[in-house]
Amino acid sequence: MAVVFNEKSPDINLYTSGTPNGIKISITLEELGLPYKTHKIEISKNTQKEPWFLEINPNGRIPALTDTFNDGKLIRLFESGSIMQYLVEQYDTKHLISYPKGSRESYEVNNWMFFMNAGVGPMQGQANHFHRYAPEKIEYGISRYQNETRRLYSVLDKHLSSSKSGYLVGDKCTIADIAHWGWVHAAHWAGIEIEEFPHLMAWEERMGRRPAVDRGRNIPDKDRMPGLKKDAEAAEREAKKASKWVMEGMEGDKKK
């Protein structure tokens, strides 16, 4: 299928890492067939805290993106949901992964985008922290965030059980699905058994078979989640390594 770009030519630079939030953008770009340059950000080395990066995203987080805007000037974008909305509004003229602005479906997509950004991402992120990275095991923290993640997963599971298309909104995959996929794909990292949610598991597998999802999830590095799920010892080693720089980052933030 030929992709029709906006009248302006894309001049997209993506600053990212292989996290659930990072791969949202590479998958979106791959689904749209847009040309872009990838810049790998070494978050374990705090590259995202360097002055040049803070000029793009003052919050010092990935993903971030720059493009040449309609006025010919550089636009800097951050927060994954904001970047995804920008990309479809600027470039998805055929509504490959979106719906016409103002349509019923477009508002439903927004529902699920906010559900992700205010719910699944933050809650599962905290489950990751207490389950994998915290220097001491705090059962209350682990239970609190794992249970809330399971509750949110149950909402998705119930919704998908009645979806005729197998996707979150309407008759196709949209940015709402893409926004959730990386997190659900990494459920085991938070200590969540995806098998508890059969409709959500089927959706995760369905999404994973999409060629653009397969390409995007391996940018900027090969997706390690399937291997870590199968190898508990490797997962433990990875968690210990990550815990070190997470703790160092927290100490650095305290000094600011």
C-alpha positions in Angstrom: 0.0 0.0 0.0 1.4 3.4 -1.0 1.7 5.8 2.0 0.6 9.4 1.3 2.6 11.9 3.4 1.5 15.3 4.3 2.5 18.0 1.8 5.7 18.6 3.7 8.5 16.0 3.6 9.3 14.2 6.9 12.5 15.3 8.5 12.1 13.1 11.6 14.8 12.3 14.1 13.8 9.8 16.9 15.7 9.7 20.1 14.8 6.5 21.8 15.7 3.3 23.7 14.2 -0.2 23.7 11.6 0.4 26.4 7.8 0.1 26.3 7.5 3.8 25.8 10.4 4.0 23.3 9.1 1.3 20.9 5.7 3.0 20.8 7.2 5.6 18.5 9.3 3.3 16.3 6.3 1.0 15.8 4.1 4.0 14.9 6.7 5.2 12.4 7.0 1.8 10.9 3.2 1.4 10.6 3.0 4.7 8.7 6.0 3.9 6.5 7.7 7.2 7.4 11.4 7.8 6.8 13.3 8.7 10.0 16.7 8.7 11.6 17.2 6.8 14.9 19.4 8.0 17.7 20.0 5.4 20.4 19.9 7.0 23.9 21.9 5.2 26.5 19.6 5.7 29.5 21.9 3.7 31.8 24.6 6.3 31.1 22.2 9.2 31.6 22.5 10.5 28.0 19.0 11.7 28.4 20.2 14.1 31.1 22.8 15.8 28.9 22.2 19.5 28.0 21.7 18.8 24.3 19.0 16.3 25.0 17.3 18.5 27.6 16.9 21.1 24.8 14.6 18.6 23.1 12.9 17.2 26.2 13.4 19.3 29.4 12.1 16.3 31.4 15.1 14.2 30.4 13.1 11.1 29.3 12.8 9.1 26.2 11.3 9.0 23.7 11.7 12.4 22.0 11.4 13.4 18.4 12.2 16.4 16.2 10.8 17.3 12.8 10.6 20.2 10.5 7.2 21.8 11.2 4.8 23.4 8.6 6.4 26.8 9.2 9.8 25.4 8.2 11.2 25.6 11.7 12.3 22.7 14.0 9.6 21.3 16.3 10.6 19.4 19.4 8.3 16.7 20.8 8.3 14.6 23.9 5.9 12.3 25.8 5.0 9.3 23.8 1.3 10.0 23.5 1.9 13.5 22.3 4.4 12.2 19.7 2.0 9.6 18.5 -0.8 12.1 18.1 1.5 14.5 16.2 2.6 11.7 13.8 -1.0 10.7 12.9 -2.3 14.2 12.7 0.6 15.3 10.4 1.2 12.2 8.3 -1.6 9.7 8.5 -3.7 11.2 5.7 -5.1 7.8 4.8 -6.0 6.9 8.4 -4.0 3.7 8.4 -3.7 3.7 12.2 -6.1 6.5 13.1 -9.6 7.8 12.4 -10.8 11.2 11.0 -10.6 13.9 13.6 -13.9 14.5 15.2 -15.3 11.0 14.4 -16.7 8.8 17.1 -13.8 6.4 16.8 -11.2 9.2 17.1 -12.6 10.1 20.6 -12.6 6.4 21.5 -9.0 6.2 20.6 -8.3 9.2 22.9 -10.1 7.3 25.7 -7.6 4.4 25.5 -4.6 6.7 25.0 -5.4 8.5 28.2 -6.1 5.1 29.9 -2.6 4.0 28.9 -0.8 7.2 29.9 -2.6 7.7 33.2 -3.1 4.1 34.1 -1.3 1.2 32.6 2.1 2.9 32.0 2.5 4.5 35.4 1.1 1.5 37.4 3.0 -1.1 35.5 6.1 1.1 35.7 5.9 1.1 39.5 5.3 -2.6 39.5 8.5 -3.0 37.5 10.3 -0.9 40.0 9.2 -2.6 43.2 9.4 -6.1 41.6 12.7 -5.7 39.8 14.7 -2.7 40.9 14.0 -1.7 44.5 17.0 -2.5 46.7 14.7 -4.1 49.3 11.6 -6.1 48.7 8.6 -4.1 50.0 5.7 -6.5 49.7 3.1 -3.7 50.1 4.6 -1.8 47.1 4.9 -5.0 45.0 1.3 -6.1 45.8 -0.2 -2.6 45.3 1.2 -2.0 41.8 0.9 -5.5 40.6 -2.7 -5.7 41.6 -3.5 -2.4 40.0 -1.8 -3.5 36.8 -3.9 -6.7 36.9 -7.1 -4.6 37.4 -6.2 -2.5 34.4 -5.4 -5.6 32.3 -8.8 -7.0 33.3 -10.4 -3.8 31.8 -8.6 -4.3 28.6 -9.3 -8.1 28.6 -13.1 -7.5 29.0 -13.1 -4.8 26.3 -11.3 -7.0 23.9 -13.6 -10.0 24.6 -16.4 -8.1 22.7 -14.3 -6.6 20.0 -15.3 -7.9 16.6 -12.0 -6.8 15.0 -9.7 -7.9 17.8 -8.4 -4.4 18.3 -9.3 -1.7 20.8 -11.2 0.7 18.6 -13.2 0.1 15.5 -12.1 -2.2 12.7 -8.3 -1.8 12.8 -5.1 -1.4 14.7 -4.7 2.2 15.9 -2.3 4.2 18.0 -4.3 3.1 21.0 -3.2 -0.5 20.4 0.4 0.5 19.7 0.5 2.5 22.9 -0.4 -0.5 25.0 1.5 -3.2 23.2 5.0 -2.7 24.5 3.8 -2.7 28.1 1.6 -5.8 27.8 4.4 -7.5 25.9 6.6 -6.9 29.0 3.9 -8.1 31.5 6.2 -10.7 32.9 8.8 -8.1 33.8 6.3 -6.7 36.3 5.5 -10.1 37.6 2.2 -10.4 35.8 1.1 -13.6 34.2 -0.5 -12.6 30.9 -2.1 -16.0 30.7 -4.6 -14.8 33.3 -6.1 -12.6 30.6 -6.8 -14.7 27.5 -8.3 -12.0 25.3 -5.5 -9.6 26.1 -2.9 -12.4 25.4 -4.5 -13.2 22.1 -4.4 -9.5 21.2 -0.7 -9.2 22.2 0.1 -12.1 20.0 -2.0 -10.7 17.1 -0.2 -7.4 17.4 3.2 -9.0 17.5 2.5 -10.7 14.2 2.2 -7.4 12.4 5.3 -6.7 10.3 5.6 -3.1 11.4 5.3 -4.1 15.1 8.0 -6.7 14.6 10.3 -4.1 13.0 9.6 -1.3 15.4 10.0 -3.4 18.6 13.6 -4.2 17.5 14.6 -0.5 17.3 17.1 0.6 18.4 18.1 -2.8 19.7 16.7 -6.3 19.4 13.7 -7.0 21.7 15.0 -8.9 24.6 11.7 -9.5 26.4 10.9 -12.9 24.9 14.4 -14.3 25.9 14.2 -12.8 29.4 10.8 -14.4 29.9 12.2 -17.8 29.2 15.4 -17.4 31.2 14.8 -16.5 34.8 18.5 -16.3 35.7 19.2 -13.9 32.8 16.3 -11.8 33.9 17.6 -11.6 37.4 21.1 -10.5 36.1 19.5 -7.9 33.9 17.4 -6.6 36.8 20.4 -6.3 39.1 22.4 -4.4 36.5 19.5 -2.1 35.8 18.8 -1.6 39.5 22.3 -0.1 40.0 21.8 2.7 37.5 18.1 3.3 38.6 19.3 3.8 42.1 22.2 6.1 41.0 19.7 8.1 38.9 17.4 8.5 41.9 20.4 9.8 44.0 21.3 12.2 41.2 17.8 13.6 41.1 17.8 14.2 44.9 20.7 16.5 44.5 19.0 18.8 42.0 
